[in-house]
Each structure stands twice: as structure tokens, then as C-alpha cells.
Amino acid sequence: MENPMEANLIAPCGLNCRLCYAYGRKKNVCPGCRGDDALKMKSCLACHIKNCEKVQSGSVTYCYECSQYPCDRVKHLDKRYRTKYGTSVIENLSTIQENGLDALLKQELEKWTCPTCGSLLCMHKPNCLVCGYKWNG
């Protein structure tokens, strides 16, 4: 099976935009954190991590490359996503740092594929959007 995870959909913070509800919706599809700003929601445009001067300048591609990592913003995001959505940006970044981006993409495919129908799960929804399999909670 070809991996539907894409390297350009891994945000600087380590989130996988491919698993975001906004990326997968039918209307007003978000292009992901690294995509065209003209197509993003206002809340995404206001992201402090996306707008970090080191990310904006291109001096870091991923937050773990920063001398201030993990900053309070990354720690806060990690806590929220671990608690609410079952994913950790810090763990994702550690995987990239230690094993490379391909390792994270493979890991994400294994973790986020519905065991019932084989569709990709959405991290923001507790059930598979295709078959209803309850993966969270």
C-alpha cells in the first residue's frame, strides 16, 4: 500500500496536517501549515508556531532544530493534542530527529489507519469518518 502521508504535510511543530479535519473536509479545504496562506482559516494564520520568526525566516524547518526547543508554545500544543486528540507533537518531532521523516510518516500511517475499513482516521474526530469505528475514548 502506498503511504498517503506526505512530508510537506508535517508542520514545523510536528503535527500531521493530513490527519486534521480541516485538511480532509469537502469545502474550504486547508492546504496544511506549509501550504498557501490564502486558503487557510484565520485561526491557522494566527498560529504562534507557524508565525515564529525562526520558522518564518527558514532558519528552522522543524521546531526541534531551534535552540529554545521545546518552547512554551510547543509544550502547550503538545499537552492539548495529547489530551484531546491522542497525538504528541513532541513525540513526532523526536521521531523525525532520531529516525527521520520517513519513519514518522510510516508510524503515522500505522497509527492512524482505521482497523475496520482501512481509511485514514481524523485526529479531531473520535470516530472513523467512513465506517464509524470508535478509535478515541
C-alpha positions as CSV (number, residue, x, y, z in Angstrom):
1,M,0.0,0.0,0.0
2,E,1.3,3.4,-0.9
3,N,1.7,5.8,2.0
4,P,-0.8,8.6,1.8
5,M,1.1,10.6,4.3
6,E,3.1,13.4,2.8
7,A,6.3,15.0,4.1
8,N,5.1,18.5,3.2
9,L,2.1,18.0,5.5
10,I,4.2,17.7,8.6
11,A,4.0,21.1,10.2
12,P,7.1,22.7,11.9
13,C,5.6,21.8,15.3
14,G,5.3,18.1,14.3
15,L,1.5,17.9,13.7
16,N,0.4,15.9,10.7
17,C,-1.9,18.1,8.7
18,R,-3.1,15.1,6.7
19,L,-5.0,14.0,9.8
20,C,-6.6,17.4,10.5
21,Y,-10.3,17.8,10.0
22,A,-9.8,21.0,8.0
23,Y,-7.5,19.2,5.6
24,G,-10.0,16.4,4.9
25,R,-13.2,18.4,4.6
26,K,-15.0,18.7,1.3
27,K,-15.4,22.6,1.3
28,N,-12.8,25.2,2.2
29,V,-10.1,22.6,2.3
30,C,-7.0,23.7,4.3
31,P,-3.7,23.1,2.4
32,G,-1.8,22.4,5.6
33,C,0.5,24.5,7.7
34,R,3.1,24.6,4.9
35,G,0.5,25.4,2.2
36,D,-0.8,28.6,0.7
37,D,-1.8,31.1,3.4
38,A,-4.6,32.4,1.2
39,L,-6.5,29.2,1.7
40,K,-6.2,28.9,5.5
41,M,-8.6,29.6,8.3
42,K,-7.9,32.7,10.3
43,S,-7.1,30.6,13.4
44,C,-4.4,28.8,11.5
45,L,-3.0,32.0,10.2
46,A,-2.7,33.3,13.7
47,C,-0.7,30.2,14.9
48,H,2.2,31.4,17.0
49,I,4.4,28.5,16.0
50,K,3.7,29.0,12.3
51,N,4.5,32.7,12.7
52,C,7.6,32.1,14.8
53,E,10.4,34.2,13.4
54,K,12.8,31.2,13.2
55,V,10.2,29.3,11.2
56,Q,9.3,32.3,9.0
57,S,13.0,33.0,8.3
58,G,13.6,29.4,7.3
59,S,16.4,29.0,9.9
60,V,14.4,26.0,11.3
61,T,12.3,23.5,9.3
62,Y,11.1,21.7,12.5
63,C,10.9,23.1,16.0
64,Y,13.4,20.6,17.4
65,E,16.1,22.4,15.4
66,C,15.6,25.5,17.5
67,S,17.9,26.3,20.4
68,Q,14.8,27.2,22.5
69,Y,13.1,23.8,21.9
70,P,10.8,22.8,23.4
71,C,9.4,26.3,24.0
72,D,6.3,27.0,26.0
73,R,4.2,27.2,22.8
74,V,5.3,23.7,21.7
75,K,4.8,22.3,25.3
76,H,1.3,23.8,25.4
77,L,0.3,22.5,22.0
78,D,1.7,19.1,22.9
79,K,-0.3,18.9,26.1
80,R,-3.5,19.9,24.3
81,Y,-3.1,17.5,21.5
82,R,-2.1,14.6,23.7
83,T,-5.1,15.2,26.0
84,K,-7.7,15.9,23.3
85,Y,-6.6,14.1,20.2
86,G,-4.2,11.3,21.1
87,T,-1.2,12.7,19.3
88,S,2.0,14.3,20.6
89,V,3.9,16.9,18.6
90,I,7.0,16.4,20.8
91,E,7.0,12.6,20.2
92,N,6.5,13.3,16.5
93,L,9.4,15.7,16.5
94,S,11.6,13.2,18.4
95,T,10.8,10.6,15.8
96,I,11.9,12.9,13.0
97,Q,15.0,13.9,14.9
98,E,16.1,10.4,15.8
99,N,14.8,8.3,12.9
100,G,14.0,10.7,10.0
101,L,10.8,12.0,8.4
102,D,10.1,8.7,6.6
103,A,10.0,6.9,9.9
104,L,7.4,9.3,11.2
105,L,5.3,9.0,8.0
106,K,5.3,5.2,8.4
107,Q,4.5,5.4,12.1
108,E,1.6,7.8,11.4
109,L,0.2,5.6,8.7
110,E,0.2,2.6,11.1
111,K,-1.3,4.6,14.0
112,W,-4.0,6.5,12.0
113,T,-5.4,3.8,9.7
114,C,-8.8,2.5,10.6
115,P,-8.6,-1.2,11.5
116,T,-12.1,-1.7,10.3
117,C,-12.2,-0.1,6.8
118,G,-8.6,0.9,6.1
119,S,-9.4,4.7,5.8
120,L,-7.3,7.3,7.4
121,L,-8.7,8.5,10.7
122,C,-9.1,12.2,11.6
123,M,-7.3,13.2,14.8
124,H,-10.1,15.7,15.6
125,K,-13.0,13.2,15.4
126,P,-13.4,10.3,17.8
127,N,-14.9,8.0,15.1
128,C,-13.8,7.0,11.6
129,L,-15.5,9.3,9.2
130,V,-16.1,6.4,6.7
131,C,-17.3,3.5,8.8
132,G,-17.9,5.0,12.3
133,Y,-15.3,2.9,14.1
134,K,-14.7,4.5,17.5
135,W,-10.9,4.9,17.9
136,N,-10.8,7.6,20.7
137,G,-12.5,7.5,24.0
